[in-house]
Amino acid sequence: MSELMEIEPPFVFESGGFADHTTPLVRDCWYIAGRSSEISRNIISRRLLGVDVALYRTLAGEPMAVRNRCPHRSFPLAKGKLVGDILVCGYHGMQFDPSGHCVNMPSMPIVPTHARVRTFPVVERAPLVWIWMGDPDKADEALVPDTHWLSDPLWKSVTGDFHMKSDYVSMHENLLDQTHFPFLHPGTVGTPEYARSKLNVREEGDVVIIDRALRNSAPPGIYGIPAGIMDKKVDRLSEARFASPAIHTAFAKIIDLAPDAGKQAEYRFNITHLITPETQTSIHYWWFNSRNFKLDDADADQFLSDASTQAYLEDVDALQWILEVVRKDHEKQFDLNFAPDKPALLMRRNLYHRAAAEAGYRL
């Protein structure tokens, strides 16, 4: 007896809704396809927003992204090969140029004019390669988020990545929820005073911004230890941004109120979180922790790498546990919201409206 495939009902948008793991993904956005170092003449594949994509570079070094599926018999093109700038399918030898058009089909004397593979707009801003998975006519390079500090020699970054069984809505919500820091991350980024500090929230177009200021307080370990100021009282100023469905940034300024002789009074950290949905319930996540001091200090590199990895792995675990509960618990629950949840609710409303607009709904 054959099993019938379970079909998800069409998503219905409603006025006043907020995005969750069931909301259609926002596609008209620049997302990360991968690190610059990952993409080479060796073809790799990655599922992005539910689509299998093959990634490679031309002979000139330009990154390319095509659907990882030959239009003839669905052979994965990442299992083929490159001959110059021609991508050759490993099943029947169909050859595709960088524009996606088939330029040779060995089994036919005349190439079918309709034979082509879908290509995706890509932009490289080292150390990252961005991809546009939505309407290609809307792929404006001016909309690629600014991450100049990742390649600026005046900044030093440590970095890592995770593949997560979570959704991008929950990931952004977690990053905008700074009240969980002392409890989920007590050994790294959290202090009770910071969780209770005043929260200022504002919107600039589609961007949700949080400002916090914590005065005359002990620094958290992730900032104080590499700066060598754990015994000091500092002013901690921070700005966190839901900049787009693909990126969250956090800018921190730590001011030593009584710097020792010969030491600086201000320390800057830029935290960059890059999120690309793999599916509705899984994501690719890259992070960077950048600083503007002790650029050649290997011990600072190692500490920030270890502390960041620990903190973000705690986030990964928490979000995976939450999604597992949400998907397996069949008794419905409407989660409570409180005043500190305002930034996350603004983000969820933003994603919901963008998804609705792409689907042709006017809310």
ZIFENCOR-V359191 format. One record per backbone hydrogen bond with DSSP energy under -1.0 kcal/mol. CO is the residue of the C=O (numbers start at 0). NH is the residue of the N-H. If there is no record, write none. Layout:
co->CO nh->NH
co->CO nh->NH
This chain:
co->13 nh->16
co->19 nh->22
co->26 nh->28
co->30 nh->130
co->33 nh->128
co->34 nh->37
co->39 nh->56
co->43 nh->54
co->45 nh->52
co->47 nh->50
co->50 nh->47
co->51 nh->67
co->52 nh->45
co->53 nh->65
co->54 nh->43
co->55 nh->63
co->57 nh->60
co->61 nh->57
co->63 nh->55
co->64 nh->119
co->65 nh->53
co->66 nh->68
co->69 nh->73
co->74 nh->69
co->75 nh->78
co->76 nh->79
co->80 nh->87
co->82 nh->85
co->85 nh->82
co->86 nh->95
co->87 nh->80
co->93 nh->88
co->94 nh->102
co->94 nh->103
co->95 nh->86
co->96 nh->99
co->99 nh->116
co->100 nh->96
co->103 nh->94
co->104 nh->107
co->111 nh->114
co->114 nh->101
co->117 nh->66
co->120 nh->131
co->122 nh->129
co->124 nh->127
co->126 nh->35
co->127 nh->124
co->128 nh->32
co->128 nh->33
co->129 nh->122
co->130 nh->30
co->134 nh->137
co->135 nh->138
co->137 nh->139
co->139 nh->142
co->140 nh->143
co->146 nh->149
co->147 nh->150
co->151 nh->154
co->155 nh->290
co->157 nh->288
co->159 nh->286
co->161 nh->284
co->163 nh->165
co->163 nh->282
co->166 nh->170
co->167 nh->171
co->168 nh->172
co->169 nh->173
co->170 nh->174
co->171 nh->175
co->175 nh->177
co->179 nh->182
co->179 nh->183
co->180 nh->184
co->184 nh->187
co->184 nh->189
co->187 nh->221
co->190 nh->194
co->191 nh->195
co->199 nh->210
co->201 nh->208
co->203 nh->206
co->206 nh->203
co->207 nh->241
co->208 nh->201
co->209 nh->239
co->210 nh->199
co->211 nh->237
co->213 nh->235
co->216 nh->233
co->219 nh->222
co->219 nh->223
co->220 nh->224
co->222 nh->226
co->223 nh->227
co->223 nh->228
co->228 nh->231
co->232 nh->256
co->233 nh->216
co->234 nh->254
co->235 nh->213
co->236 nh->252
co->237 nh->211
co->238 nh->250
co->239 nh->209
co->240 nh->242
co->240 nh->248
co->241 nh->207
co->245 nh->274
co->246 nh->242
co->246 nh->243
co->247 nh->272
co->248 nh->240
co->249 nh->270
co->250 nh->238
co->251 nh->268
co->252 nh->236
co->253 nh->266
co->254 nh->234
co->259 nh->262
co->264 nh->255
co->266 nh->253
co->267 nh->291
co->268 nh->251
co->269 nh->289
co->270 nh->249
co->271 nh->287
co->272 nh->247
co->273 nh->285
co->275 nh->283
co->276 nh->48
co->277 nh->49
co->281 nh->277
co->281 nh->278
co->282 nh->163
co->283 nh->275
co->284 nh->161
co->285 nh->273
co->286 nh->159
co->287 nh->271
co->288 nh->157
co->289 nh->269
co->290 nh->155
co->293 nh->296
co->296 nh->300
co->297 nh->301
co->298 nh->302
co->299 nh->303
co->300 nh->304
co->301 nh->305
co->302 nh->306
co->303 nh->307
co->304 nh->308
co->305 nh->309
co->306 nh->310
co->307 nh->311
co->308 nh->312
co->309 nh->313
co->310 nh->314
co->311 nh->315
co->312 nh->316
co->313 nh->317
co->314 nh->318
co->315 nh->319
co->316 nh->320
co->317 nh->321
co->318 nh->322
co->319 nh->323
co->320 nh->324
co->321 nh->325
co->322 nh->326
co->323 nh->327
co->324 nh->328
co->337 nh->340
co->338 nh->341
co->340 nh->344
co->341 nh->345
co->342 nh->346
co->343 nh->347
co->344 nh->348
co->345 nh->349
co->346 nh->350
co->347 nh->18
co->347 nh->351
co->348 nh->352
co->349 nh->353
co->350 nh->354
co->351 nh->355
co->352 nh->356
co->353 nh->357
co->354 nh->358
co->355 nh->360
co->356 nh->359
